[in-house]
Each structure stands twice: as structure tokens, then as C-alpha cells.
Amino acid sequence: MFEAKDIPISDNKRDFYASLAQQLTGLLEGERDMIANAANMSALINQFLPSLNWAGFYFMRGGELVLGPFQGKTACVRIAVGRGVCGTAVERQEPIVVSDVHAFPGHIACDSASRSELVVPLIKDGRVLGVLDLDSPNPNRFDDEDREGCETLVRIFLAATDMSL
């Protein structure tokens, strides 16, 4: 299995995310199951991205986001489209980087320790199928390089995964 030494932590985030993308590609190779792939991707992200307190997925079910595999404390189970950072990312169909969740209108505080958030929607064939959600206890934890890196991870996930249940 993967060890911390497998992905060098570097001052260069682009190199770090390139290494993480390579590891994710290998981890998902040959597996199409959505739950299995989401679980392993959440674990990989949680293991190697520093300063996270939550990493996981919500999937669209019946017109709302429903909790999927994750690493972290218990979480909100259902999120309406347009509500909180995750629901807003679905509504806008674009990633959102929030440096201070307390300043985000309508933020849903599933974990009061979270201070910043990155949400990347899972979009395939023009449809939003869910989101990748990362939370940090540190304000200003995420930046555009994190967003770009996680967008790449999401593309790998979507290419490798059968998104039907």
C-alpha cells in the first residue's frame, strides 16, 4: 500500500499534485465501483494533504447532495442545492475556494473546527453528479493551486469510475 514516502511533499504544489494524481491513477486502476473509488480517493487525500480535518464526497440523489465516503468527523447527511459551500458549487457548476467559512453566506457548520473549504463539483457530460469537499481547521488553507490540483484528481476519479449505483 501507499506510504508517505511515495508522495514527496514539496514546496512546489504542482509537483505534489502531479505525484498525487499519479498515485490516484494507480490506486483506481481496474476498479470502476463508485463507492470503492470514492472511499480510496478520500483516504488518499486525507493521508497526504496536510492540514485537513475532512475529505470526502457528496453525491446527487433525488435533487440534493447526499453524504458519500469520507475521512473525518461525522458530517451533514443531506445538503440542498444552493445551500452552503457544497450546494453553491453545485448550483454554480464550478469549484469554490473559501478562505474563511464563517464569512461565506449560508455556510453549513457540520464541524465547528472547520475554517476554510475547497469544493470541486463532479461534472460529467454536463451533469453535476456530486462534489469533492475538503475542509481545514486553518483559515486560508486552500488556494488556486489546490483547486487546480483537486480538479485534476476529480477528472481522474470520473474517468476511472462508473457513477451509477
Number of C-alpha atoms within 10 A of each C-alpha: 4 10 8 9 8 12 18 13 17 10 8 9 14 14 15 19 23 15 16 24 21 14 17 21 17 10 16 20 12 10 12 17 15 18 17 14 22 22 17 18 27 23 17 18 21 20 15 18 15 11 13 21 18 23 27 25 27 26 22 21 12 7 10 18 23 18 19 20 19 24 22 15 10 10 15 13 11 15 21 16 18 15 17 17 26 29 25 22 25 28 15 13 17 15 23 22 21 21 19 18 23 16 11 13 11 14 16 17 14 12 17 9 12 20 21 23 27 27 27 26 28 27 17 13 6 8 12 18 19 26 29 25 23 27 25 24 18 17 16 15 20 20 15 11 13 18 17 16 19 23 18 16 23 21 15 16 22 19 14 19 20 14 17 9 6
